[in-house]
Amino acid sequence: MRKLIFEDHFDELNEENWTVEVGGHGFGNNEDQFYTKRSENIFVKDSLLHIVARKETYEYRQYTSAKIVSKHKVHMKYGSMEVRMKLPSGLGTWPAFWLLGENIKEVGWPECGEIDLMEFVGKEDNHIHFSLHSKNYNHTKNNNLHFKHFVKDLTHDFHVYRMDWDEFGFKFYFDDQLLLEELKGDKSGSQDWPFDQPFYMIANFAVGGNWGGKIDDSIFPQSFLIDYVKIYE
């Protein structure tokens, strides 16, 4: 029987759970947005978190958006995570819900590990991505542990993304359908498998960049909606 140890239904943006990050330095991916704390980019309405990307000049960028992180506030090591989300659409959109190792300050990326519960890019409409990154397996080497799944009319409605994580590996689900199982197997050491430590959560809506690609300015504003986040042990 799973035990619920954390939930956020976004009746408010709870600062005990999340920090809203600000900046526009490209984040290692040549992204085109500037993340702000403004209500134009992030707000709660009808118990939904709205992260809104806009076409506008702000600071030194031509787009704005928002990003929240749970670092030093909420983390998980093993267990089950479930997030209900509705994705934006259109060329240049790049929303994600993902996790990084709490030791990132000490060891950096990708040594800290990265778990991508959901990534989506508008240029690959109707496809969702799950992936794991480590020092020896990551996208810069084109060998990250990755799975892409087609979903018709993906962005038209809310869907539930879930992962089950234990000392043996991961299982990723979409609307309760098991899509990917990635086992630790013979991977040993933190450079292969840094997933035996606490990780914190990130939800962001990037625009353009190395993977987001070409941007269609006519689509904005676009919204990334999150209904809830739950963690079980």
Biotite code that builds the C-alpha atoms (Angstrom):
import biotite.structure as struc

atoms = struc.array([
    struc.Atom([0.000, 0.000, 0.000], chain_id="A", res_id=1, res_name="MET", atom_name="CA", element="C"),
    struc.Atom([1.485, 3.332, -1.059], chain_id="A", res_id=2, res_name="ARG", atom_name="CA", element="C"),
    struc.Atom([1.706, 6.057, 1.587], chain_id="A", res_id=3, res_name="LYS", atom_name="CA", element="C"),
    struc.Atom([1.176, 9.644, 0.439], chain_id="A", res_id=4, res_name="LEU", atom_name="CA", element="C"),
    struc.Atom([4.013, 11.787, 1.818], chain_id="A", res_id=5, res_name="ILE", atom_name="CA", element="C"),
    struc.Atom([3.638, 14.971, -0.252], chain_id="A", res_id=6, res_name="PHE", atom_name="CA", element="C"),
    struc.Atom([0.922, 16.620, -2.325], chain_id="A", res_id=7, res_name="GLU", atom_name="CA", element="C"),
    struc.Atom([0.383, 20.035, -3.840], chain_id="A", res_id=8, res_name="ASP", atom_name="CA", element="C"),
    struc.Atom([-2.950, 20.803, -5.500], chain_id="A", res_id=9, res_name="HIS", atom_name="CA", element="C"),
    struc.Atom([-1.955, 24.387, -6.259], chain_id="A", res_id=10, res_name="PHE", atom_name="CA", element="C"),
    struc.Atom([-4.669, 26.160, -4.341], chain_id="A", res_id=11, res_name="ASP", atom_name="CA", element="C"),
    struc.Atom([-1.829, 28.668, -4.028], chain_id="A", res_id=12, res_name="GLU", atom_name="CA", element="C"),
    struc.Atom([1.814, 28.854, -5.021], chain_id="A", res_id=13, res_name="LEU", atom_name="CA", element="C"),
    struc.Atom([3.219, 27.597, -1.738], chain_id="A", res_id=14, res_name="ASN", atom_name="CA", element="C"),
    struc.Atom([6.658, 29.078, -1.076], chain_id="A", res_id=15, res_name="GLU", atom_name="CA", element="C"),
    struc.Atom([7.347, 26.323, 1.458], chain_id="A", res_id=16, res_name="GLU", atom_name="CA", element="C"),
    struc.Atom([7.362, 23.916, -1.508], chain_id="A", res_id=17, res_name="ASN", atom_name="CA", element="C"),
    struc.Atom([8.621, 25.972, -4.438], chain_id="A", res_id=18, res_name="TRP", atom_name="CA", element="C"),
    struc.Atom([11.010, 28.762, -5.377], chain_id="A", res_id=19, res_name="THR", atom_name="CA", element="C"),
    struc.Atom([10.272, 30.787, -8.518], chain_id="A", res_id=20, res_name="VAL", atom_name="CA", element="C"),
    struc.Atom([13.575, 31.239, -10.311], chain_id="A", res_id=21, res_name="GLU", atom_name="CA", element="C"),
    struc.Atom([14.441, 34.362, -12.318], chain_id="A", res_id=22, res_name="VAL", atom_name="CA", element="C"),
    struc.Atom([16.917, 34.644, -15.185], chain_id="A", res_id=23, res_name="GLY", atom_name="CA", element="C"),
    struc.Atom([17.574, 34.316, -18.874], chain_id="A", res_id=24, res_name="GLY", atom_name="CA", element="C"),
    struc.Atom([21.084, 32.968, -19.403], chain_id="A", res_id=25, res_name="HIS", atom_name="CA", element="C"),
    struc.Atom([20.084, 30.195, -21.819], chain_id="A", res_id=26, res_name="GLY", atom_name="CA", element="C"),
    struc.Atom([20.487, 27.422, -19.224], chain_id="A", res_id=27, res_name="PHE", atom_name="CA", element="C"),
    struc.Atom([23.096, 25.530, -21.224], chain_id="A", res_id=28, res_name="GLY", atom_name="CA", element="C"),
    struc.Atom([20.648, 24.954, -24.081], chain_id="A", res_id=29, res_name="ASN", atom_name="CA", element="C"),
    struc.Atom([20.626, 28.381, -25.799], chain_id="A", res_id=30, res_name="ASN", atom_name="CA", element="C"),
    struc.Atom([17.020, 28.855, -24.670], chain_id="A", res_id=31, res_name="GLU", atom_name="CA", element="C"),
    struc.Atom([15.316, 32.095, -25.718], chain_id="A", res_id=32, res_name="ASP", atom_name="CA", element="C"),
    struc.Atom([13.108, 32.891, -22.716], chain_id="A", res_id=33, res_name="GLN", atom_name="CA", element="C"),
    struc.Atom([13.623, 35.050, -19.628], chain_id="A", res_id=34, res_name="PHE", atom_name="CA", element="C"),
    struc.Atom([12.082, 33.501, -16.512], chain_id="A", res_id=35, res_name="TYR", atom_name="CA", element="C"),
    struc.Atom([10.213, 35.995, -14.327], chain_id="A", res_id=36, res_name="THR", atom_name="CA", element="C"),
    struc.Atom([8.161, 36.038, -11.115], chain_id="A", res_id=37, res_name="LYS", atom_name="CA", element="C"),
    struc.Atom([5.494, 38.254, -12.682], chain_id="A", res_id=38, res_name="ARG", atom_name="CA", element="C"),
    struc.Atom([1.814, 37.302, -12.557], chain_id="A", res_id=39, res_name="SER", atom_name="CA", element="C"),
    struc.Atom([1.801, 37.550, -16.347], chain_id="A", res_id=40, res_name="GLU", atom_name="CA", element="C"),
    struc.Atom([4.021, 34.436, -16.404], chain_id="A", res_id=41, res_name="ASN", atom_name="CA", element="C"),
    struc.Atom([3.052, 32.433, -13.328], chain_id="A", res_id=42, res_name="ILE", atom_name="CA", element="C"),
    struc.Atom([-0.164, 32.344, -11.315], chain_id="A", res_id=43, res_name="PHE", atom_name="CA", element="C"),
    struc.Atom([-2.713, 30.024, -9.711], chain_id="A", res_id=44, res_name="VAL", atom_name="CA", element="C"),
    struc.Atom([-6.331, 29.967, -10.865], chain_id="A", res_id=45, res_name="LYS", atom_name="CA", element="C"),
    struc.Atom([-9.047, 27.340, -10.326], chain_id="A", res_id=46, res_name="ASP", atom_name="CA", element="C"),
    struc.Atom([-6.547, 25.154, -8.418], chain_id="A", res_id=47, res_name="SER", atom_name="CA", element="C"),
    struc.Atom([-4.230, 24.999, -11.422], chain_id="A", res_id=48, res_name="LEU", atom_name="CA", element="C"),
    struc.Atom([-0.686, 26.316, -11.703], chain_id="A", res_id=49, res_name="LEU", atom_name="CA", element="C"),
    struc.Atom([-0.386, 28.344, -14.901], chain_id="A", res_id=50, res_name="HIS", atom_name="CA", element="C"),
    struc.Atom([3.071, 28.818, -16.397], chain_id="A", res_id=51, res_name="ILE", atom_name="CA", element="C"),
    struc.Atom([2.636, 31.166, -19.342], chain_id="A", res_id=52, res_name="VAL", atom_name="CA", element="C"),
    struc.Atom([5.138, 31.842, -22.112], chain_id="A", res_id=53, res_name="ALA", atom_name="CA", element="C"),
    struc.Atom([4.741, 35.183, -23.896], chain_id="A", res_id=54, res_name="ARG", atom_name="CA", element="C"),
    struc.Atom([6.255, 36.915, -26.909], chain_id="A", res_id=55, res_name="LYS", atom_name="CA", element="C"),
    struc.Atom([7.545, 40.192, -25.502], chain_id="A", res_id=56, res_name="GLU", atom_name="CA", element="C"),
    struc.Atom([10.818, 42.019, -25.057], chain_id="A", res_id=57, res_name="THR", atom_name="CA", element="C"),
    struc.Atom([12.017, 41.676, -21.484], chain_id="A", res_id=58, res_name="TYR", atom_name="CA", element="C"),
    struc.Atom([15.525, 42.390, -20.257], chain_id="A", res_id=59, res_name="GLU", atom_name="CA", element="C"),
    struc.Atom([17.681, 41.018, -23.102], chain_id="A", res_id=60, res_name="TYR", atom_name="CA", element="C"),
    struc.Atom([15.230, 38.338, -24.325], chain_id="A", res_id=61, res_name="ARG", atom_name="CA", element="C"),
    struc.Atom([12.281, 38.332, -26.728], chain_id="A", res_id=62, res_name="GLN", atom_name="CA", element="C"),
    struc.Atom([10.168, 35.850, -24.738], chain_id="A", res_id=63, res_name="TYR", atom_name="CA", element="C"),
    struc.Atom([9.151, 35.460, -21.096], chain_id="A", res_id=64, res_name="THR", atom_name="CA", element="C"),
    struc.Atom([8.088, 32.421, -19.102], chain_id="A", res_id=65, res_name="SER", atom_name="CA", element="C"),
    struc.Atom([8.463, 30.897, -15.617], chain_id="A", res_id=66, res_name="ALA", atom_name="CA", element="C"),
    struc.Atom([10.210, 28.129, -13.708], chain_id="A", res_id=67, res_name="LYS", atom_name="CA", element="C"),
    struc.Atom([9.688, 26.665, -10.237], chain_id="A", res_id=68, res_name="ILE", atom_name="CA", element="C"),
    struc.Atom([12.079, 24.445, -8.260], chain_id="A", res_id=69, res_name="VAL", atom_name="CA", element="C"),
    struc.Atom([11.738, 22.568, -4.963], chain_id="A", res_id=70, res_name="SER", atom_name="CA", element="C"),
    struc.Atom([15.465, 22.576, -4.151], chain_id="A", res_id=71, res_name="LYS", atom_name="CA", element="C"),
    struc.Atom([16.163, 22.583, -0.382], chain_id="A", res_id=72, res_name="HIS", atom_name="CA", element="C"),
    struc.Atom([12.384, 22.389, 0.209], chain_id="A", res_id=73, res_name="LYS", atom_name="CA", element="C"),
    struc.Atom([10.909, 19.146, -1.138], chain_id="A", res_id=74, res_name="VAL", atom_name="CA", element="C"),
    struc.Atom([12.853, 16.156, -2.410], chain_id="A", res_id=75, res_name="HIS", atom_name="CA", element="C"),
    struc.Atom([12.419, 12.432, -2.914], chain_id="A", res_id=76, res_name="MET", atom_name="CA", element="C"),
    struc.Atom([14.611, 9.350, -2.888], chain_id="A", res_id=77, res_name="LYS", atom_name="CA", element="C"),
    struc.Atom([12.745, 6.317, -4.190], chain_id="A", res_id=78, res_name="TYR", atom_name="CA", element="C"),
    struc.Atom([8.972, 6.043, -4.135], chain_id="A", res_id=79, res_name="GLY", atom_name="CA", element="C"),
    struc.Atom([6.333, 7.064, -6.645], chain_id="A", res_id=80, res_name="SER", atom_name="CA", element="C"),
    struc.Atom([5.646, 10.471, -8.170], chain_id="A", res_id=81, res_name="MET", atom_name="CA", element="C"),
    struc.Atom([2.460, 11.425, -9.981], chain_id="A", res_id=82, res_name="GLU", atom_name="CA", element="C"),
    struc.Atom([1.838, 14.729, -11.805], chain_id="A", res_id=83, res_name="VAL", atom_name="CA", element="C"),
    struc.Atom([-1.288, 15.738, -13.752], chain_id="A", res_id=84, res_name="ARG", atom_name="CA", element="C"),
    struc.Atom([-0.509, 18.251, -16.504], chain_id="A", res_id=85, res_name="MET", atom_name="CA", element="C"),
    struc.Atom([-1.828, 19.839, -19.682], chain_id="A", res_id=86, res_name="LYS", atom_name="CA", element="C"),
    struc.Atom([0.826, 20.797, -22.216], chain_id="A", res_id=87, res_name="LEU", atom_name="CA", element="C"),
    struc.Atom([1.091, 23.809, -24.527], chain_id="A", res_id=88, res_name="PRO", atom_name="CA", element="C"),
    struc.Atom([1.477, 23.416, -28.284], chain_id="A", res_id=89, res_name="SER", atom_name="CA", element="C"),
    struc.Atom([3.178, 25.060, -31.233], chain_id="A", res_id=90, res_name="GLY", atom_name="CA", element="C"),
    struc.Atom([6.676, 25.405, -32.640], chain_id="A", res_id=91, res_name="LEU", atom_name="CA", element="C"),
    struc.Atom([9.211, 26.519, -30.059], chain_id="A", res_id=92, res_name="GLY", atom_name="CA", element="C"),
    struc.Atom([7.376, 25.288, -26.956], chain_id="A", res_id=93, res_name="THR", atom_name="CA", element="C"),
    struc.Atom([9.431, 23.159, -24.551], chain_id="A", res_id=94, res_name="TRP", atom_name="CA", element="C"),
    struc.Atom([7.706, 22.410, -21.206], chain_id="A", res_id=95, res_name="PRO", atom_name="CA", element="C"),
    struc.Atom([9.203, 19.913, -18.773], chain_id="A", res_id=96, res_name="ALA", atom_name="CA", element="C"),
    struc.Atom([8.733, 18.372, -15.353], chain_id="A", res_id=97, res_name="PHE", atom_name="CA", element="C"),
    struc.Atom([12.011, 16.906, -14.150], chain_id="A", res_id=98, res_name="TRP", atom_name="CA", element="C"),
    struc.Atom([14.327, 16.282, -11.223], chain_id="A", res_id=99, res_name="LEU", atom_name="CA", element="C"),
    struc.Atom([17.979, 16.917, -10.378], chain_id="A", res_id=100, res_name="LEU", atom_name="CA", element="C"),
    struc.Atom([20.206, 15.447, -7.674], chain_id="A", res_id=101, res_name="GLY", atom_name="CA", element="C"),
    struc.Atom([20.423, 17.579, -4.546], chain_id="A", res_id=102, res_name="GLU", atom_name="CA", element="C"),
    struc.Atom([24.224, 17.373, -4.788], chain_id="A", res_id=103, res_name="ASN", atom_name="CA", element="C"),
    struc.Atom([24.354, 19.413, -8.004], chain_id="A", res_id=104, res_name="ILE", atom_name="CA", element="C"),
    struc.Atom([26.204, 22.284, -6.320], chain_id="A", res_id=105, res_name="LYS", atom_name="CA", element="C"),
    struc.Atom([28.988, 19.931, -5.250], chain_id="A", res_id=106, res_name="GLU", atom_name="CA", element="C"),
    struc.Atom([29.371, 17.787, -8.380], chain_id="A", res_id=107, res_name="VAL", atom_name="CA", element="C"),
    struc.Atom([27.602, 19.698, -11.190], chain_id="A", res_id=108, res_name="GLY", atom_name="CA", element="C"),
    struc.Atom([25.580, 18.332, -14.091], chain_id="A", res_id=109, res_name="TRP", atom_name="CA", element="C"),
    struc.Atom([25.401, 15.590, -15.318], chain_id="A", res_id=110, res_name="PRO", atom_name="CA", element="C"),
    struc.Atom([27.199, 13.958, -12.385], chain_id="A", res_id=111, res_name="GLU", atom_name="CA", element="C"),
    struc.Atom([24.260, 14.866, -10.117], chain_id="A", res_id=112, res_name="CYS", atom_name="CA", element="C"),
    struc.Atom([21.847, 12.920, -12.307], chain_id="A", res_id=113, res_name="GLY", atom_name="CA", element="C"),
    struc.Atom([18.697, 14.046, -14.088], chain_id="A", res_id=114, res_name="GLU", atom_name="CA", element="C"),
    struc.Atom([15.276, 12.368, -14.229], chain_id="A", res_id=115, res_name="ILE", atom_name="CA", element="C"),
    struc.Atom([12.875, 13.638, -16.899], chain_id="A", res_id=116, res_name="ASP", atom_name="CA", element="C"),
    struc.Atom([9.342, 12.656, -15.940], chain_id="A", res_id=117, res_name="LEU", atom_name="CA", element="C"),
    struc.Atom([7.999, 14.592, -18.920], chain_id="A", res_id=118, res_name="MET", atom_name="CA", element="C"),
    struc.Atom([9.526, 16.621, -21.704], chain_id="A", res_id=119, res_name="GLU", atom_name="CA", element="C"),
    struc.Atom([7.734, 17.881, -24.786], chain_id="A", res_id=120, res_name="PHE", atom_name="CA", element="C"),
    struc.Atom([8.817, 19.954, -27.774], chain_id="A", res_id=121, res_name="VAL", atom_name="CA", element="C"),
    struc.Atom([6.274, 21.471, -30.118], chain_id="A", res_id=122, res_name="GLY", atom_name="CA", element="C"),
    struc.Atom([8.200, 20.496, -33.227], chain_id="A", res_id=123, res_name="LYS", atom_name="CA", element="C"),
    struc.Atom([7.464, 16.854, -32.313], chain_id="A", res_id=124, res_name="GLU", atom_name="CA", element="C"),
    struc.Atom([3.747, 17.348, -31.788], chain_id="A", res_id=125, res_name="ASP", atom_name="CA", element="C"),
    struc.Atom([1.970, 14.435, -30.050], chain_id="A", res_id=126, res_name="ASN", atom_name="CA", element="C"),
    struc.Atom([5.159, 12.919, -28.627], chain_id="A", res_id=127, res_name="HIS", atom_name="CA", element="C"),
    struc.Atom([6.240, 12.799, -24.986], chain_id="A", res_id=128, res_name="ILE", atom_name="CA", element="C"),
    struc.Atom([9.751, 12.017, -23.769], chain_id="A", res_id=129, res_name="HIS", atom_name="CA", element="C"),
    struc.Atom([11.048, 10.260, -20.652], chain_id="A", res_id=130, res_name="PHE", atom_name="CA", element="C"),
    struc.Atom([14.766, 10.074, -19.948], chain_id="A", res_id=131, res_name="SER", atom_name="CA", element="C"),
    struc.Atom([17.585, 9.601, -17.448], chain_id="A", res_id=132, res_name="LEU", atom_name="CA", element="C"),
    struc.Atom([20.962, 11.375, -17.543], chain_id="A", res_id=133, res_name="HIS", atom_name="CA", element="C"),
    struc.Atom([24.223, 10.597, -15.765], chain_id="A", res_id=134, res_name="SER", atom_name="CA", element="C"),
    struc.Atom([27.883, 11.429, -16.342], chain_id="A", res_id=135, res_name="LYS", atom_name="CA", element="C"),
    struc.Atom([28.351, 8.404, -18.590], chain_id="A", res_id=136, res_name="ASN", atom_name="CA", element="C"),
    struc.Atom([24.873, 8.430, -20.157], chain_id="A", res_id=137, res_name="TYR", atom_name="CA", element="C"),
    struc.Atom([23.545, 11.831, -21.239], chain_id="A", res_id=138, res_name="ASN", atom_name="CA", element="C"),
    struc.Atom([22.272, 13.742, -24.250], chain_id="A", res_id=139, res_name="HIS", atom_name="CA", element="C"),
    struc.Atom([25.638, 15.411, -24.927], chain_id="A", res_id=140, res_name="THR", atom_name="CA", element="C"),
    struc.Atom([26.935, 11.913, -25.712], chain_id="A", res_id=141, res_name="LYS", atom_name="CA", element="C"),
    struc.Atom([23.727, 10.914, -27.522], chain_id="A", res_id=142, res_name="ASN", atom_name="CA", element="C"),
    struc.Atom([23.434, 7.886, -25.256], chain_id="A", res_id=143, res_name="ASN", atom_name="CA", element="C"),
    struc.Atom([21.058, 9.022, -22.503], chain_id="A", res_id=144, res_name="ASN", atom_name="CA", element="C"),
    struc.Atom([18.476, 6.472, -21.383], chain_id="A", res_id=145, res_name="LEU", atom_name="CA", element="C"),
    struc.Atom([15.525, 7.821, -23.363], chain_id="A", res_id=146, res_name="HIS", atom_name="CA", element="C"),
    struc.Atom([12.055, 6.849, -24.601], chain_id="A", res_id=147, res_name="PHE", atom_name="CA", element="C"),
    struc.Atom([9.658, 8.703, -26.922], chain_id="A", res_id=148, res_name="LYS", atom_name="CA", element="C"),
    struc.Atom([5.951, 7.869, -27.088], chain_id="A", res_id=149, res_name="HIS", atom_name="CA", element="C"),
    struc.Atom([3.235, 8.975, -29.534], chain_id="A", res_id=150, res_name="PHE", atom_name="CA", element="C"),
    struc.Atom([-0.080, 10.174, -28.078], chain_id="A", res_id=151, res_name="VAL", atom_name="CA", element="C"),
    struc.Atom([-2.818, 11.372, -30.434], chain_id="A", res_id=152, res_name="LYS", atom_name="CA", element="C"),
    struc.Atom([-4.113, 14.849, -29.534], chain_id="A", res_id=153, res_name="ASP", atom_name="CA", element="C"),
    struc.Atom([-1.626, 14.949, -26.651], chain_id="A", res_id=154, res_name="LEU", atom_name="CA", element="C"),
    struc.Atom([-1.971, 18.661, -25.926], chain_id="A", res_id=155, res_name="THR", atom_name="CA", element="C"),
    struc.Atom([-5.783, 18.734, -26.013], chain_id="A", res_id=156, res_name="HIS", atom_name="CA", element="C"),
    struc.Atom([-6.343, 17.518, -22.440], chain_id="A", res_id=157, res_name="ASP", atom_name="CA", element="C"),
    struc.Atom([-4.800, 16.786, -19.052], chain_id="A", res_id=158, res_name="PHE", atom_name="CA", element="C"),
    struc.Atom([-2.814, 13.578, -18.589], chain_id="A", res_id=159, res_name="HIS", atom_name="CA", element="C"),
    struc.Atom([-1.206, 11.870, -15.592], chain_id="A", res_id=160, res_name="VAL", atom_name="CA", element="C"),
    struc.Atom([2.548, 11.214, -15.687], chain_id="A", res_id=161, res_name="TYR", atom_name="CA", element="C"),
    struc.Atom([3.954, 8.819, -13.111], chain_id="A", res_id=162, res_name="ARG", atom_name="CA", element="C"),
    struc.Atom([7.220, 7.207, -12.191], chain_id="A", res_id=163, res_name="MET", atom_name="CA", element="C"),
    struc.Atom([7.958, 4.417, -9.739], chain_id="A", res_id=164, res_name="ASP", atom_name="CA", element="C"),
    struc.Atom([11.548, 4.506, -8.490], chain_id="A", res_id=165, res_name="TRP", atom_name="CA", element="C"),
    struc.Atom([13.408, 2.097, -6.246], chain_id="A", res_id=166, res_name="ASP", atom_name="CA", element="C"),
    struc.Atom([16.941, 0.792, -5.782], chain_id="A", res_id=167, res_name="GLU", atom_name="CA", element="C"),
    struc.Atom([16.498, -1.453, -8.831], chain_id="A", res_id=168, res_name="PHE", atom_name="CA", element="C"),
    struc.Atom([15.457, 1.238, -11.319], chain_id="A", res_id=169, res_name="GLY", atom_name="CA", element="C"),
    struc.Atom([12.518, 3.142, -12.772], chain_id="A", res_id=170, res_name="PHE", atom_name="CA", element="C"),
    struc.Atom([9.118, 2.559, -14.326], chain_id="A", res_id=171, res_name="LYS", atom_name="CA", element="C"),
    struc.Atom([7.473, 5.406, -16.261], chain_id="A", res_id=172, res_name="PHE", atom_name="CA", element="C"),
    struc.Atom([3.710, 5.551, -16.858], chain_id="A", res_id=173, res_name="TYR", atom_name="CA", element="C"),
    struc.Atom([1.366, 7.683, -18.952], chain_id="A", res_id=174, res_name="PHE", atom_name="CA", element="C"),
    struc.Atom([-2.280, 7.599, -17.787], chain_id="A", res_id=175, res_name="ASP", atom_name="CA", element="C"),
    struc.Atom([-1.509, 4.354, -15.915], chain_id="A", res_id=176, res_name="ASP", atom_name="CA", element="C"),
    struc.Atom([0.006, 2.716, -19.017], chain_id="A", res_id=177, res_name="GLN", atom_name="CA", element="C"),
    struc.Atom([3.521, 1.430, -18.400], chain_id="A", res_id=178, res_name="LEU", atom_name="CA", element="C"),
    struc.Atom([5.709, 2.828, -21.173], chain_id="A", res_id=179, res_name="LEU", atom_name="CA", element="C"),
    struc.Atom([9.287, 2.381, -19.995], chain_id="A", res_id=180, res_name="LEU", atom_name="CA", element="C"),
    struc.Atom([11.164, 0.289, -17.482], chain_id="A", res_id=181, res_name="GLU", atom_name="CA", element="C"),
    struc.Atom([14.825, 1.156, -16.958], chain_id="A", res_id=182, res_name="GLU", atom_name="CA", element="C"),
    struc.Atom([16.736, -1.100, -14.587], chain_id="A", res_id=183, res_name="LEU", atom_name="CA", element="C"),
    struc.Atom([20.019, -0.363, -12.877], chain_id="A", res_id=184, res_name="LYS", atom_name="CA", element="C"),
    struc.Atom([21.326, -3.776, -13.885], chain_id="A", res_id=185, res_name="GLY", atom_name="CA", element="C"),
    struc.Atom([25.109, -3.881, -13.982], chain_id="A", res_id=186, res_name="ASP", atom_name="CA", element="C"),
    struc.Atom([25.509, -0.092, -13.899], chain_id="A", res_id=187, res_name="LYS", atom_name="CA", element="C"),
    struc.Atom([27.711, 0.720, -10.920], chain_id="A", res_id=188, res_name="SER", atom_name="CA", element="C"),
    struc.Atom([29.007, 3.892, -9.332], chain_id="A", res_id=189, res_name="GLY", atom_name="CA", element="C"),
    struc.Atom([27.604, 7.405, -9.430], chain_id="A", res_id=190, res_name="SER", atom_name="CA", element="C"),
    struc.Atom([28.972, 8.136, -12.900], chain_id="A", res_id=191, res_name="GLN", atom_name="CA", element="C"),
    struc.Atom([26.746, 5.414, -14.356], chain_id="A", res_id=192, res_name="ASP", atom_name="CA", element="C"),
    struc.Atom([23.878, 5.506, -11.880], chain_id="A", res_id=193, res_name="TRP", atom_name="CA", element="C"),
    struc.Atom([23.568, 8.562, -9.593], chain_id="A", res_id=194, res_name="PRO", atom_name="CA", element="C"),
    struc.Atom([19.973, 7.662, -8.707], chain_id="A", res_id=195, res_name="PHE", atom_name="CA", element="C"),
    struc.Atom([20.465, 6.460, -5.131], chain_id="A", res_id=196, res_name="ASP", atom_name="CA", element="C"),
    struc.Atom([20.219, 9.880, -3.510], chain_id="A", res_id=197, res_name="GLN", atom_name="CA", element="C"),
    struc.Atom([17.601, 12.629, -2.976], chain_id="A", res_id=198, res_name="PRO", atom_name="CA", element="C"),
    struc.Atom([16.377, 14.584, -6.018], chain_id="A", res_id=199, res_name="PHE", atom_name="CA", element="C"),
    struc.Atom([14.423, 17.850, -6.168], chain_id="A", res_id=200, res_name="TYR", atom_name="CA", element="C"),
    struc.Atom([11.692, 18.850, -8.631], chain_id="A", res_id=201, res_name="MET", atom_name="CA", element="C"),
    struc.Atom([11.628, 21.405, -11.439], chain_id="A", res_id=202, res_name="ILE", atom_name="CA", element="C"),
    struc.Atom([8.728, 22.557, -13.615], chain_id="A", res_id=203, res_name="ALA", atom_name="CA", element="C"),
    struc.Atom([9.524, 24.998, -16.390], chain_id="A", res_id=204, res_name="ASN", atom_name="CA", element="C"),
    struc.Atom([8.375, 26.196, -19.796], chain_id="A", res_id=205, res_name="PHE", atom_name="CA", element="C"),
    struc.Atom([11.329, 26.938, -22.065], chain_id="A", res_id=206, res_name="ALA", atom_name="CA", element="C"),
    struc.Atom([11.098, 28.557, -25.495], chain_id="A", res_id=207, res_name="VAL", atom_name="CA", element="C"),
    struc.Atom([13.296, 27.649, -28.465], chain_id="A", res_id=208, res_name="GLY", atom_name="CA", element="C"),
    struc.Atom([16.857, 26.605, -27.760], chain_id="A", res_id=209, res_name="GLY", atom_name="CA", element="C"),
    struc.Atom([18.870, 23.652, -28.963], chain_id="A", res_id=210, res_name="ASN", atom_name="CA", element="C"),
    struc.Atom([15.972, 21.224, -28.731], chain_id="A", res_id=211, res_name="TRP", atom_name="CA", element="C"),
    struc.Atom([12.931, 23.513, -28.770], chain_id="A", res_id=212, res_name="GLY", atom_name="CA", element="C"),
    struc.Atom([14.129, 24.785, -32.138], chain_id="A", res_id=213, res_name="GLY", atom_name="CA", element="C"),
    struc.Atom([12.399, 27.224, -34.466], chain_id="A", res_id=214, res_name="LYS", atom_name="CA", element="C"),
    struc.Atom([9.776, 29.439, -32.840], chain_id="A", res_id=215, res_name="ILE", atom_name="CA", element="C"),
    struc.Atom([6.379, 30.374, -34.292], chain_id="A", res_id=216, res_name="ASP", atom_name="CA", element="C"),
    struc.Atom([5.669, 33.787, -32.776], chain_id="A", res_id=217, res_name="ASP", atom_name="CA", element="C"),
    struc.Atom([1.989, 33.616, -33.779], chain_id="A", res_id=218, res_name="SER", atom_name="CA", element="C"),
    struc.Atom([1.162, 30.961, -31.141], chain_id="A", res_id=219, res_name="ILE", atom_name="CA", element="C"),
    struc.Atom([1.800, 33.063, -28.042], chain_id="A", res_id=220, res_name="PHE", atom_name="CA", element="C"),
    struc.Atom([0.757, 33.280, -25.291], chain_id="A", res_id=221, res_name="PRO", atom_name="CA", element="C"),
    struc.Atom([0.878, 29.561, -24.479], chain_id="A", res_id=222, res_name="GLN", atom_name="CA", element="C"),
    struc.Atom([0.149, 27.942, -21.092], chain_id="A", res_id=223, res_name="SER", atom_name="CA", element="C"),
    struc.Atom([1.601, 24.929, -19.301], chain_id="A", res_id=224, res_name="PHE", atom_name="CA", element="C"),
    struc.Atom([-0.921, 23.815, -16.648], chain_id="A", res_id=225, res_name="LEU", atom_name="CA", element="C"),
    struc.Atom([-0.219, 21.646, -13.603], chain_id="A", res_id=226, res_name="ILE", atom_name="CA", element="C"),
    struc.Atom([-3.123, 20.272, -11.582], chain_id="A", res_id=227, res_name="ASP", atom_name="CA", element="C"),
    struc.Atom([-1.271, 18.428, -8.843], chain_id="A", res_id=228, res_name="TYR", atom_name="CA", element="C"),
    struc.Atom([1.977, 16.811, -7.729], chain_id="A", res_id=229, res_name="VAL", atom_name="CA", element="C"),
    struc.Atom([1.914, 13.781, -5.423], chain_id="A", res_id=230, res_name="LYS", atom_name="CA", element="C"),
    struc.Atom([4.758, 11.750, -3.933], chain_id="A", res_id=231, res_name="ILE", atom_name="CA", element="C"),
    struc.Atom([4.278, 8.354, -2.309], chain_id="A", res_id=232, res_name="TYR", atom_name="CA", element="C"),
    struc.Atom([6.626, 6.068, -0.419], chain_id="A", res_id=233, res_name="GLU", atom_name="CA", element="C"),
])
